[in-house]
Amino acid sequence: LIGGMVLSFAFRSELAAIIQRPLVAVDPSRAANLQSLGVADSFTISLELAFYGGMVISFPFLVLFLAEFILPALTAKEKAMILPAAIFGSGLFLLGGAFAYFVVLPQALEFFFQDAKAMNWQPTWTVREYYSFTTQFIIAFGLSFELPLVVLMLVKLGIVDHAHLKKTRAFAVVVIFVFAAVITPTSDIVTLLLMGVPMCILYEACIGIAWFMARRAAAK
């Protein structure tokens, strides 16, 4: 994580430009209107960006090290799943972050901008608020996309099956939206829906994959 932070900090200008692109995609003039109100904003925000950049870079290693920490308690079958799970989990994390960055974030920024205009307010965002919101938004989506990994590992280990997933669907939806409310950077209903609905779709996909896995196991 520290190594990833150092690398990210070395490219902080490029990283800052990348985080600004969703705002530029909506309206190029808005990025130029971001205001810095703190004396040390350029440094403190760079550290914050470096932390999140380091988290993304080191995510596969963090998963592996976490697995090693609990390795003595795992069975041989569970140990064999560590590396595939780390690779699959990293892919899902990047997929969730990319989905937030390219699809959801520009729409969310446009909505909040127009909503402020509808209240007869002039939206003037600070760099601290913008970068905190966008980075936490992307990381939160990346973490939320880990849901299929968790569910499929439970299925693979025989703890749950597709019938159990279908039976507990209503409970799962409640848990998903509570989880989305906790990890989203804002408490508004729009952001909650933007994260909760894709997670519900992923849960439904997990039911289908679990059913396919059961059919395949029965065929064997």
N, C-alpha and C positions, 0 to 999 in steps of 0.2 A: 504493500500500500504506500509506504514512504517512497519507494523507488518510482512508482507511478505518479506520485504527487510531484516529485522533483522533475520528472520528464514533462509533466503537464505544465508546471510553472515555467519551464524554459520556453514553452510555446504559448504563453498566456495570451499574447496579442492575437494569434491565430485562433486560439480556443474561444476568446471573447467574440471574435468575428463570426465564428460558427454558431454560437448561441444567439447572436443577433439576427441571423438569417431568417428565422420564422417571422420576425417583426418586419424585416426588409421585404419579405415576400408579400406581406399584407399591404404595406405602404413604405417605400424607401425613406420618406421624410421623417417617419416616426423614430427611426433609430437615431437620427441626428438630434432629435429633441430630448433624448434621455439626459437627465440631469444628475450631476454628482454633487451632493450636498455635504459630504464629509471630507475632511482634509486628507485622511488616509484611505479613502475609498478605493483608489486604484490598487493599493497593496492588499487590503483586507479582502476585497472581492476577488483578486487574483488568487489568494490563498484558498478561498472558498471554491473557486473553479478548479483549482489544482486538486483539492480534496475529492471532488466528485469525478474529475478526470482520472485520478489515481484509483478510485473505486471501480470505475469501468474497466481500466486496463488490468487491474489485479483480480478481477472478479473470479476468473477460473481458478486462480491459485488460492483465493480465500475459501472457495468451495472445497478444494482438495485438502487444505490444511484443517478445515473444520471436520472433514471426514476422517483425517488421520487422528484428530483429537478423540473421536469416539470409536476409532477402529478396534480397540481391544474388546469392545462390547458387541461387535458385529459377527455374524456367522460367515462361513465361507461363501455362501450364496449372496449375502449382502455385500461383502467385500468386492465381489466381482462386478457389482453394479456401480461402484464409486466413480471410476473413470468415465464410463458412458454417461452417467448422470451429470458429472461436471461439465462435459462437452455439451450435452443437450441443454443443461441449465444455462450455460453461457450463451448459447444460441438463442434461447428464449428471452434472456435478459436483453440482448442486443436487439432482438426483434421488437420487444415491447418499447424500448427506447426509441427505435427508428419509427415505430408507429406513432408514438407521441410527437416526435420531432417533425415528421413530414406531413402527418394527417391531422392530428388532434390539436396540437399547439397553435398553428396558425389560425384555425377556426376559433379556438378559445380566446386568443388575443383580440381577434376581430370582434367577437361578441362582447367582451368586456369594454373594448374601446367604444363601440356603438352604444352600449348600455349606459356608459357614463355620459355620452353625448345626449342620449334621450332624457337624462336627468338634468339637462342644461348645465353640465359641468364640462370644463375643459380638461381632458385627460392629459396629465403631465406626470409621467412616470420617472422615478429615480432609477439610477443604474443598480443600486442595491436591491430595491424591490423587484426590478425586472429579472436580474440574474438569479436571485433567490427563488423566485416563482418558477422560472423556466427550468433551472437545474433540478429542483425538487420534483417538478412535474415529470420530467423525463425519467429520473431515477425511480419515482413511484410507479410509473408505468412499467419500467423494466422489472421491478420486483413483483408487480401484480401478474406479469406474464409467467412467473414461476409456478403458478397454480397447476398447469397440466403436469409438470414434473412431479410435484408433490402427490397429486392424485394417482398418476400412473405408477409411481414407486409403491404406493400403498396397494394398488391392484397387483403389481408384480410380486409383492411379498405375500399376497393372499390375505391381506387384512380386510380389504373391501372388494366388492365385485360390482358389475354394472347394475345389478338389481338393487343393491344397497344404495348406489349413487342415485338411482332414479327415485327410490323411496324417500331419501333425505334431500331431494331437490329444493323443496321450500325452505328448509332449514339452511341449506347451503347458500341460497340467494340472500337470506338475511345476514349471514356471516360475511358474505362477499361485500355487501354494501356497508356493513360496519367496518370491515377492514379498509375499504376504499375511503370512508370518512376519516379514518385515523391517519392514513398515509398521504392523503392529498394535501397540497400546500395551502389550499383555501377551504372554506366551509360552505361554499355556495352549492346549490343543487345542480347547476350545470356541470361543474367539474366532477361532482359525485357521479352523475349519470354517464359522463364521458369515460370514466374509469370503470364503474360498476357494470355497465351493459356489456362491454367487451369481455369482462371476466365471466359474466354469466354465459356468454356465447362459448367461451373456452371451456367452461364446465360442461356444457352440453356436448361439446366435441369430445371431452374426456369420457363421457358416458358411451358415446359411439365407439371410441377406441377401445374402451374396456370390454364392450360387447364383442368387438372383433377379436381381441386377444383371447376371450373365453371360447369363441368359436374355433379359433386356430388351435388352442390347447386341446379342445375336445376332439378335433379332427386328428391330431397326433395320437 
